[in-house]
Amino acid sequence: MTIYEVALGFIRVANETMSRPIRTLTQARGFNPKHHILNVFGGAGAQHACAIARDLGISKIFIHRYCGILSAYGLGLADVVKEAEEPLN
């Protein structure tokens, strides 16, 4: 097995890990994923979009022009919170 085959295996596992919840949630609500548009976001969303859409039978993909920075933008808008924990003895 070559390093490229191993890398492709990791990508396939990642794609299936992202496809499974979409499939499960849509089917649990009585929807067929193939009748919807896949909306992608996040830094690697566009890289995985075609494979995930193919797995789900989806024929249309929406990739926002800023999808790669939307997660970072949301993080930048989030409130700063400080949390502390102590063990209870």
C-alpha positions as CSV (number, residue, x, y, z in Angstrom):
1,M,0.0,0.0,0.0
2,T,1.4,3.4,-1.0
3,I,1.3,6.6,1.0
4,Y,-1.2,7.9,-1.5
5,E,-3.6,5.0,-1.0
6,V,-3.3,5.5,2.8
7,A,-4.0,9.2,2.4
8,L,-7.0,8.5,0.2
9,G,-8.3,6.0,2.8
10,F,-8.2,8.8,5.4
11,I,-10.1,11.1,3.1
12,R,-12.8,8.5,2.5
13,V,-13.2,7.9,6.2
14,A,-13.5,11.7,6.8
15,N,-16.1,12.0,4.0
16,E,-18.1,9.1,5.4
17,T,-17.9,10.6,8.9
18,M,-19.4,13.8,7.5
19,S,-22.0,12.1,5.2
20,R,-23.4,9.7,7.8
21,P,-25.0,12.3,10.1
22,I,-26.5,14.2,7.1
23,R,-28.0,11.0,5.8
24,T,-29.2,9.9,9.2
25,L,-30.9,13.2,10.1
26,T,-32.6,13.8,6.8
27,Q,-33.9,10.2,6.5
28,A,-35.1,10.3,10.1
29,R,-37.2,13.3,9.3
30,G,-38.6,11.7,6.2
31,F,-36.5,13.6,3.6
32,N,-34.4,12.2,0.8
33,P,-31.0,13.9,0.7
34,K,-30.9,13.7,-3.1
35,H,-33.7,16.2,-3.3
36,H,-31.7,18.9,-1.5
37,I,-28.7,21.2,-2.1
38,L,-25.6,20.6,-0.2
39,N,-24.4,23.8,1.5
40,V,-20.7,23.7,2.5
41,F,-18.7,25.8,4.9
42,G,-15.5,25.8,6.9
43,G,-11.9,25.6,5.8
44,A,-12.0,22.3,4.0
45,G,-15.7,22.2,3.1
46,A,-15.2,22.8,-0.6
47,Q,-12.5,20.1,-0.8
48,H,-15.0,17.4,0.5
49,A,-18.2,18.7,-1.1
50,C,-18.2,16.7,-4.4
51,A,-17.4,13.4,-2.7
52,I,-20.1,14.0,0.1
53,A,-22.7,15.0,-2.5
54,R,-21.9,11.9,-4.6
55,D,-22.2,9.7,-1.5
56,L,-25.6,11.3,-0.6
57,G,-26.9,11.3,-4.2
58,I,-27.1,15.1,-4.2
59,S,-26.6,16.8,-7.6
60,K,-26.3,20.5,-6.5
61,I,-23.7,22.1,-4.2
62,F,-23.7,25.6,-2.8
63,I,-20.3,26.9,-2.0
64,H,-20.3,30.4,-0.6
65,R,-17.5,32.6,-1.8
66,Y,-16.3,33.0,1.8
67,C,-17.0,29.5,3.0
68,G,-13.4,29.0,4.0
69,I,-13.5,31.9,6.5
70,L,-17.1,31.7,7.8
71,S,-16.0,29.5,10.7
72,A,-13.2,31.9,11.7
73,Y,-15.6,34.9,11.3
74,G,-18.1,33.3,13.6
75,L,-15.4,32.6,16.1
76,G,-14.3,36.2,15.9
77,L,-17.9,37.4,16.6
78,A,-18.3,35.0,19.6
79,D,-18.3,36.4,23.1
80,V,-15.1,35.9,25.1
81,V,-15.9,33.6,28.1
82,K,-13.7,32.6,30.9
83,E,-14.5,29.3,32.6
84,A,-12.8,27.6,35.6
85,E,-13.2,24.2,37.1
86,E,-12.2,22.7,40.4
87,P,-12.3,19.1,41.6
88,L,-14.8,18.4,44.2
89,N,-13.3,16.6,47.3
